[in-house]
Amino acid sequence: MELSFSPDLNAYWCYAIVIVVGAFTAWRQMASRLGARTWRAMQTFDGWALFLAYIAVPLALFWFLDRTGAIFDTSLFAALVVAVAYDRILAGGLKSIPISGGVTSGFWTPFVAWTDRVNASLLGQMRRRDDRLVDDIIATVIKASEPLEKFRDLARLRARDLATLDAKIKGIVDQSANLGEELTRERIARTCYMEVADTPDFHRALRDRGLLSRFRYVADVLDVRSRVVFAAGLLMIAGGLTFGIFHILNPATSADYALWRVQKRHISAADLARSRAYLARHLSTCGPGAVGYCEALVRALAWPDTPVDRVDTILSLLLEVRTGLPRGNEALARVLVPALRAPVDARIRVRDALVFVLDESLAGRSDAARFAKSREARAAWNPHEDGATTAVEREVREWTETWRALSQPAQADASPPRQESP
């Protein structure tokens, strides 16, 4: 998807945006299926499972699209599009972000079937909960004559068709001899309830007449309990997200993040430059810990699919921070020598970097002449023409010997380092 005009942010901000916007999209998805019962669904395990699944899908899709090169995970607009329209993307309805049909058939279709089953289960649970509320109201009303009279008077006051309601009540009373007193009272109460339950503020009127407790009215009719549970869950999610962001912003963690970004294969130019700059600042000041970062960077050189321009970026970064390493050039060289085993294009650049560092280390040494032959042999090695495994191992050994000799104090009369014939 062409989103070159999009602001380029750190990836963790984009993932946070997918989570936050995805939460609103998840609520919209649930509300479209559950309606007014959505709040109540958040008191159940299935409700939270569905809500979190609706958030996890765009999050996983965002990662997958970045992994396959369809988008950059640092694109603000890509994060917003995925968070809002992930269902259309997975269904193949958003042509600007193509996705493999295997993903649709292998994941999206079963996922939709699962959400259908969960939504149906939640609707059943909510109906049973509504029924329990009605049963509690009826049980309260039929305990004595006075509550039933209040309830019947309220129903007659609110009935849209009073004559019909009176006729239904009269029919129940006429059968009282067969039904018995208790069943007669319950049928009258249920008839009154069903006739006027959908009138405005009916449950509030029940509360005002003492036929519904204030707690049940607030908790179950206004769904305050559901809202409190949902708010508590959101606070936990927000707390975890905030903790994660602050953890990433810690200097050491930020350096690990920048290292990952520099090693990452699919990355925008802006993100690469930003991560490289941060890593250079950190490695120039972190002392002995910088060696571990350098070793991790060098390992990336050996990956077979590391592009040449990324090799140049990593090597330029290593050369830039070498003065901040303990023992400077020597430490960098010891880290770089094993990278001669990298693919041939990277191997040539590693050789050139090692020669550059060697020249800099020899400058000003009184015994520089004893290393001249070794230096010429190392610089003359052509990995394209002499790239056999044995030749590579020979160069690794010779470079190791050279830097071992260089680590010793300058000795003008010392014998030159051993040279092995090709």
Number of C-alpha atoms within 10 A of each C-alpha: 13 11 13 12 9 12 12 19 15 18 18 16 16 23 23 18 17 28 25 18 19 27 22 17 21 24 17 15 17 21 14 11 16 18 12 11 18 23 23 24 23 23 16 15 11 16 20 15 14 22 21 16 16 26 22 17 21 29 22 13 19 25 16 15 19 18 16 11 14 18 24 27 28 23 24 22 19 25 26 19 17 23 28 19 16 22 19 13 20 24 16 17 14 15 10 11 18 14 20 10 13 9 13 16 13 11 12 17 13 12 16 12 11 13 17 13 12 16 19 14 14 24 19 12 16 18 13 12 14 15 12 12 17 16 14 14 21 23 14 16 24 21 13 11 11 11 17 21 14 16 24 21 13 18 23 18 11 17 19 13 11 14 11 12 20 15 11 16 19 13 12 19 18 12 11 15 10 11 14 11 11 11 14 19 23 18 18 22 22 16 17 24 20 11 18 19 16 10 12 10 10 16 18 17 14 18 17 12 14 14 21 20 15 15 12 17 17 14 15 16 16 14 17 17 19 20 17 15 16 18 13 12 14 13 12 12 14 15 12 12 15 13 12 13 14 12 13 16 14 11 12 13 13 18 22 15 20 23 19 14 22 23 23 14 15 17 19 17 10 14 21 19 15 16 21 21 13 17 23 21 14 20 25 15 14 13 12 13 13 21 19 12 17 23 17 15 22 24 16 20 28 19 13 11 10 18 13 13 10 18 22 15 14 20 20 14 18 23 18 14 21 23 16 20 22 15 12 15 22 19 16 24 22 16 19 24 22 22 22 23 18 20 17 16 15 26 24 18 17 25 23 14 20 24 18 14 18 20 15 12 16 17 10 9 14 13 19 18 13 16 19 15 14 20 19 11 15 18 15 10 16 13 19 11 7 12 16 11 10 11 14 19 15 15 23 18 14 20 25 16 16 20 19 13 15 20 11 8 10 14 14 13 9 9 10 18 18 13 12 11 6 9
